[in-house]
Amino acid sequence: MSFNKSDIKRNECQLFGRQAKNGYDWWWHSFTAINEKSGEEVPFYVEFFLCNPKISGDTPIFGQLEENQKKGIRPSYLMVNVGCWGKNKRQLHRFFAWKDIEVKFKAPFHVKADDCYLDETRTSGVVKVNDSKTHPEYMSDDGEIRWNLSIKKVVPFNVGFGASSLFRKLQLFEMFWHAEGMKSCFEGTIYLDGEKYIVSKDTSYGYSDKNWGKDFTSPWVWLSSNCLESEITGKKLTNSVFDIGGGRPKIGFIALNRKLLSAFYYEGKCYEFNFSKFWTFTRTKFNCYETEDKIIWNVTQKTWRNKIVVNFSCNKKDMLLINYEAPNGKKLHNRLWNGGNGEGIIELYHRNKLIDRMKATHIGCEYGEYDRRK
């Protein structure tokens, strides 16, 4: 089965059964906008993160509050997380109690709380924070972002069995993944501290996915872009996108060490590197690390017929240390580097013959790892 298969049922809210008491579910969107006055490109993101509906209260429950940590009280809320990367980088968090949230669980999903809204084709809202220093439990910066965007999901990455209906019901994986729009077109406006930015479908280089589960993987790796240029022909590859994610998948008590799932949609043709499709004999080597001023990703993946080689980097000064607390109230990922303007070279081979060597920019990128003994 090709990965290029839309399945909006996988975008349904998964917080039922055991995950309703100990689980998270989030929808992530990232894209590039252009400053209306200066013409500067700025990468933004919008995320709706749901956590632990069955232990909700009249107000959002913050797991990082000292008194909640002492009492073992777990978090419960909708966190609307918006932000941007670059010289004015920030992440802003707005929280809602479950009694103030409207969620349509079945496809097509939607999430609504006050003036914040998300579904398959549009999102809008406001997040304003001015007291983050006195409320560290918010895990937020100060600032204001307003947005009103349409979303068109063009190319999906359907990862296969791991996010199938059966596996979703069994809730065996620690962290699930589905990218309904690894290539997405966004259109609309976004305001950062009152400054207007225009989002256009042809220059948004957009991405849409979701994750859900009980905890977060470590190491945590994500790389994706649909802004590619062939170094062989010099042409922009307008019908191409790649997506790489994973780290250490865990099924029940069994951890699969250093595994990545990858898809490359190259000018309309699918190349997949997916360890769960064992008959393809996918082999992966990756090395992600920090230097003084950069995060580096080196990835090589092979099947019987195909190979990709990735060498990417992103400047730390442009990146965020993105903040999440797990449904159990622990915050183990404290150096989860997250960026929207990575760049580098990706090579694609078929039967050891180079198909193309491409420069990738506007790369959504993530890397974090913690001591699992904690």
N, C-alpha and C positions, 0 to 999 in steps of 0.2 A: 504493500500500500504506500502510495506517495505521501510525503508530509504535507503537500500543498492541498489540503482538504479542510475546508471550513467546518467548524463544529461549535456553534454557539452554546450548545448544552454544556460544554466544558467551561463556559464562562458563568454558569449558574453559581449562586452562592452555595458554598459547601459546609456552612456551619450548622450541621445537624448531627444527631447522635453524639458520640463522644467528643467530637470537635466543637460542639456547642458549649461545652464546659471547659475545654482545653484546646482551643484552636484559633487560627487566624485565617483570613481570606483577604487578598488585596488585588486591585486592578491598577496597573501601572501604565502611564502614557508619557512618552518623552518626544520632544520635537524642537525645531529651531524657529525662532522668531526674529524679526528685523525691526530695529529701532526706527520709528517713524521719522524722527528728526535727523539722526546721524547716519542711518543706514547700517549700523553695527549689527552683526549677527550675535544672538545670545541663545544658548540652549536652555530650555525649561523642562520641567516635569510636573505632572499632576497625578496624585495617587490617592485612592480611597482604600483605607486599611480598617477592616472590621476584626473585632476580637471578643471572644467569650460572651456570647449573648445570654447564656443561661445563668450567669452569675452577676447580672447587671443590677444597678441601683438607680436612684433618682438623679444622680449626677455621674459624670464619667469617673471611673475608678482607675487611679494611676498606680501602676505596680512599683514605680520607683520612689514613691513617698516612703520616708523612713518608717513611719508608723505601720504602713501596709507591709513593708518588708519584714518588720518584726513579728507581725501577726500572720504572715503567710497569705495575705490577701492578694489575689491575682487581678490583673488588669481587665477592664471591660469597657469598650467604647467603640465609636467610629472615630478614627483619626483621618482628617483630610490633610494630606501632606503635599504641599506645593513648594516649588523652589526653582533655582536656576544655578548654573555653573559659570565660571569666569571671574572677572575682576570684582563684580558685585554679588558674588555667590551667596546663597543663603538657603536654609530649609525652614519652612514655617508650618507649624502644626496647630490645627484647630480640632477640638474634641467635642463629641456629642455623646450623651447617655443614650442607651438603647431605646428608652421610651420616646425619644425625640427623633428616631430614625425610622424611615420607611424603606423597607427592602422587599423587592420582588425577587423571590428565590429562583423561580423557574425562568427558562429562556423565553423571550429576551429579558435579561435581568435589568433592574435599575436600583439605584440607591439615592435617597433624597433625605436631606436634613437641613431645615431652614432654607437658605438660598444656595446651598451646595447640591449639585445634581450630577449624576453620571448614568449613562446607559451605553448601548452599543454604538450609537451614532452621534452623541453629543455630550458635552460636559460644560458646566458653568459654576461660578461660585466666587466667594470672597474669603480670604484668610488674612486676618490682621492680628499681629502679636506685638505688644509693647511692654510686656512685663516678664520676659523670659528669664531675666537674671534673678528675679525673686521667686520664680517657679521652675527650678531645674527639672522637676518631674515632667514638664512639657517636652523636654528634649528638643528645644526649638531655638531659633534665632528670633530677632525682632525684625519687623517689616510688614509690608502689605502687598498682596498679590490678588488681582481680580482677573477673571478670565471668562470668555464665552467662545466656545469652539465647537465646530463640527468635526466628526471623525469618520473617515472612510478606510476600512481595513481591506487592504488589497491582496496581500500574500500571507497566508497563515503558516505556522509551523506546528503541525499536529504531531506531537511527540510519540504517539503510539500507545502501547498497552498501559504504561504507567498512569496515564490520566483517563483511561477508559472508564465506562460506566461501572463495571464491576469493581475496579480498583478504587474508584471514588466512594462507592458504597462501603467497601471493606475498610477504607481509611488506614491502609497499611503503611503508606509512605510517610516519612517524617516531613517531607516538603515536596509538593507536587508543582507542575509547571505546565502552562498552555499559552502559546502565543498566537492568538487569533489574528493579530495584525503585525507580524514581524516587519512588514512594510505597511505603513499607514500614512494617509494624507490628512493633515489637519488644516483647518481654515478658520479664521476669526481674529480676535484681538485678545491681548493679555497686557495688563498694566502692572509694572513693578514700581512700587512707591510713587505712583501717579504718572510714571513715564509710560507712554503708549508704545506697544510693539505690535506689528502686523504679522500674522501667521498665514502663509500662502501654501496651497497644496503642493506646488512644484518645488518649493524650497524648504518645506517643513522637515523633510527627512525623518518622518515620524515612525514611532514604534509603539505597539500596544501588546501587553501580555498580562498574565495573572499568575499568582502563586498562592498556595494554601497548604495548611498542614498543622502540625503540632509544635514544630521547632524549626530552626534554621540550619542549613548545611554549613560545614566548615571543613575545608576551605570553601569559599563562596566565589564563583566566577561567573561573569556575564560579559558578553561582547556582541555588539550588533551594529550594523550600518547598512543603509541603502544609498550612500553617497560614494560611488566607486568610479574610478577612472582607469582604463587599461593602460599600462605602461608599454605595451606592445604596439597598440594601434593609436594611442592618444585620445581615444573616444571615451565620452561619458557612458557608463553602463546604466541606462535608465530603466532597465527591466531586470535588475539584479538586487539581491539582498542576502545577507548571511546573518546567522544567529547561533551563538555558542553559549551554553550554560551548564551549570552543575557544580561538581566538586567532590562531594562524598555522599552520594545517595544512600538513604537508610530505609530498609524495608523491615518493619518490626524491629527486632533486635540485631538484624544483620546489616552491617555497613559495607558498602561497595566502595573501596578506597580509590580515590582519584579517577573518577569517571566524568566525562562530559558528553552532552548531547549537542549535536550540531546539524545545521541545515544550511545549504548554499543554493539559492535559487539564482542560477547564472543565465541571464538572457533567456529565461523561459524554460530552462532545463534544471531538473532537481538532482542535487548531490547530497546524500545524507550520510552522517556518521553517528550511528545510534547503537550504543552497546546493548540495548534491550532487544534489538533485532539481531539475535546471535548468529543467524545464518550469513550475515554480511561480514562477520569476523572483524568487527571494529576494534582497532587498537589506538590508544591515546597516550600521548606524553605531553605534559604541560608543566611550565615553570613560571610562576607569578611571584614578583618580589618588589620591594621598595629600594630605590636609591635615595640619595639626599634630596632630589627634587622631582623625581618621577616615579610612577608605578609602571612596571613592565609586565607584559604578557607574551610568552612564547608557547605556542600550541602546535603540535603536529598530530594529525589524525589520519588513519589509513583504513580502508576496507580492502576486499580482494582486488578491486578495480581502481579505486580513486584515492586521492590524498589531498589534504589541505595543509598548508604551512602558514602560520600566523606569527607576525612580529609587530606588536603594537606597544604604544606608550601613551601616557597622559601626564601632563604637568600637575603636580600636587597643588600648586597655587590656584589652579582652576577647579579643583575637586572639593567635594564635601566628605566629611566623615558622617555618613548617614546613620540615623538613630532609629533602632527598633528595640522594643522589649518583647521577649517571647511570651506566649500565653501563660506560662508558669510563673511569670514575674521576674525572671532572670534577664540580665542584659550582659551577655557574654561577648557579643560583637561590639567592641569599642574602637576598632580601627577598620571599619568597613568603608573602604575608599570607593567613591561613587562619582562618576563623571559623565559629561555629555559631549566632550570635544576631544576625544582620543584620536590618534592617527597612526598610520603605519602601512605595512605591506602584507598582502595576503596572496598566496599562490595556490592555484588549483591545477591538479594533475589527473589525467586519465591514462591508466596502464603505463605509468611512469613518464608519460609525455606531457609537457607543460601546456595546459590549455590557455592560461592567462596569468600574468603577474600584474596585480592591481594595487593602486594607491587607494586607501580607505581613509576618509575623514568623517567628521561628525559622528564618531563612534560612541555609542552608549557603552559604558564600561564600569565594571565593578570587581573589586577583589578585597577579601577579608578572611582572616584566619585567627582562631583563638586556641588556647590550650584546652583541649577537650577533657583534661583531668579535673578542671574546675567544677 
